Every structure is written in structure tokens, then in C-alpha cells.
């Protein structure tokens, strides 16, 4: 999990001091978490996820996407699809994307034919 925490911080373009401050920590304590010297508490996981819109499942497991994209899903079906997608392994996500692309391609061909 500490590698994913490092990844989040880098994507956000924050140094350890700024990231630590954003979740109410001192840089030295945060550094020990990121390097795996001390564990990340459940409280800090929740705080990181809510502050930076990080998907908790991704942070804990590496499955899904790094950040929530709440504004993408408009309907309950879209929200359900995103929820399901985030719980899949990377391999299964790729399979689902491939199937979705094939369905779109087939649908577009059908529309062109009339």
C-alpha cells in the first residue's frame, strides 16, 4: 500500500511535506508510512481518500482506478457499471473494456447499414 501512496502523491505533484500537511500529519511521520516503517491507519486511509478523492479499494488493493470520478456517472446504471468495474482485477477490467469496444464497434456498423 505504501507504493500506491507514493504514486498518489506523485500524481498530485505534492512533496511529502505538503501531502502530510493536507491530511494533518508531520512530514517525518508521513515519510515513515510511505517507506513502510510504520503502518497506515484506517483513519488515515479514510482521510487520504476523502481529501484527495482516492478510491479506497484501489489504495488498499491496487484494483480499480486511483481516483474517484464521481461526475462521470450520471445514471444509476452508469454508477453500477463503475462500481463493478472498480472491483475487478486489472485483467478482468481489460477484458471488460475489450468486450465493450467490440459491442460499440458492432453497434456502429449496424447503424451504418441501416
Secondary structure by P-SEA (a helix, b strand, c coil): caaaaaaaaaaacccaaaaaaaacccaaaaaaaaaccccccaaaaaaaaaaacccccccccccccccccccccccaaaaaaaaaaaaccaaaaaaaaaaaaaaaaaaaaaaaac
